[in-house]
Amino acid sequence: MAQATQTIEQQFTEEFDGSRQRAMQALELFPSGITHDGRYMKPFPLYCARAAGSKKWDVDGHEIIDYAVGHGSLILGHNHPEVTAAVVEQLKLGTHYGAGHDRELEWGDWVQRLVPSVQRLKFTSSGTEATLLALRLARAVTQRDKILKIGGNFHGWHDFVVSGERPPFVDKASPGVPAATLESIVIAPYSDLEAIEQLLAARDIAGVILEPSGASWATIPLPEGFLAGLREITQRYGTILIFDEVITGFRWAPGGAQERFGITPDMTTMAKIVAGGLPGGAVGGRADIMEVLEFRDDPAWKKVPHPGTYNANPLSATAGATCLRLVSNPEVQQFCDAQAKKIRVGMNDVLVTRGAPGVVYGESSVFHILLGEECSSVHDGDVRVPAGISPERLKAANVGKIKSSLWAGMLLHGVDLFSNGGLLSIAHSDDDVEKTIAAFDVTVGRMQAEGII
Ligand SMILES: Cc1ncc(COP(=O)(O)O)c(C=O)c1O
């Protein structure tokens, strides 16, 4: 009954009071009260107490179908019994030996076996560290200083990748990043191979880094043939091609997007699924690139340094190796893809039936929701490329009231989205999918009634 008289925001504020109280307390601890920029949300973010399978429970006791799945890392769902058991067992054996161990061998072996381009690899503690190392390796090998990135792509938060991520992509300014660092970054116009070729032709660009799905896990899809074209021109100009597979790795296929699309990069960065839900990342690639990390007796040899206290720590290695063994079965990715497609189709049906402007699209096992924008191809059901919408608009997606109402409205009906969309896991059942589409139906109806869309 509350629903008929209250707005989404009013009802959310009332029913999620435990989160509201904690958010107030958090303001005294963390800037804006959050510990990851992606969790910033109005009127306040969600606080959770536990999770299992496809669900999590918040501090007020709501059961919520989770599409954040550990920011994309939990393709097996929360607390997969085999991963949990292996980690608990390892915990009893120690968390850090300050020495090599069997689990890191197992973990490295799984990465090498699954990802076609990985001849040698190093582990890091996060995706940000992985892209930082990959760019340094590219510069060391080519003895060139510049890096080309594609507007809108996200590669973590270190100095070499933060610029050009938010619209307008051409704006390189980023507070706290030295001007000299920004000068070494070239931001290419989105998916314009001709423009990229012109930039590479100067032969001063060490590496090109991009998400092979298109920016932000296919929020801005790439045109057909783009990756193959990029592979060709990077080879032509001696530039190292780096696929950032932090999200797509082990999700787009057991061997990531490079397996799914049949394009082999020179280097790959990984995190999230690679570490089975614990902190961790990896950089892998051609042996003749990775060799710059080697120790050699030759006094003239200058190696690229790479320490890191928690690299390949036994807990992450155990979670990672166990997870990779399980995701090596392509049925994992096939199931998640199928469930995501049902969500995309079901949500587009809702928009069409309700006459609401918007589109739900994506590829592999992800979905993205863009509301308030007419899209001509909505009737195709599973929309891969939202027609006629600019890359900048796709990236900015839902802002202000549309974003907060969609998120809070879905939570009121038992669903947590992740950044205007979500990622699937093997724990997401048909029942979850049906409930999610029903939640979307009610939420969109309420947003229309409130005049938000
Ligand atoms: C494509 C991509 N690269 C890099 C990163 C950074 O990874 P991390 O958050 O582990 O530093 C992310 C994080 O979401 C990502 O999606």
The ligand as a Gaussian input file, in Angstrom:
#p B3LYP/6-31G(d) Opt

LIG

0 1
 C       38.308000      -3.550000     -17.639000
 C       38.858000      -3.223000     -16.277000
 N       40.174000      -3.005000     -16.145000
 C       40.730000      -2.730000     -14.947000
 C       39.948000      -2.671000     -13.820000
 C       40.585000      -2.355000     -12.495000
 O       40.580000      -3.484000     -11.698000
 P       40.670000      -3.342000     -10.101000
 O       39.394000      -2.750000      -9.652000
 O       40.895000      -4.757000      -9.640000
 O       41.851000      -2.476000      -9.817000
 C       38.576000      -2.904000     -13.914000
 C       37.723000      -2.830000     -12.707000
 O       36.531000      -2.874000     -12.741000
 C       38.015000      -3.170000     -15.176000
 O       36.698000      -3.367000     -15.314000

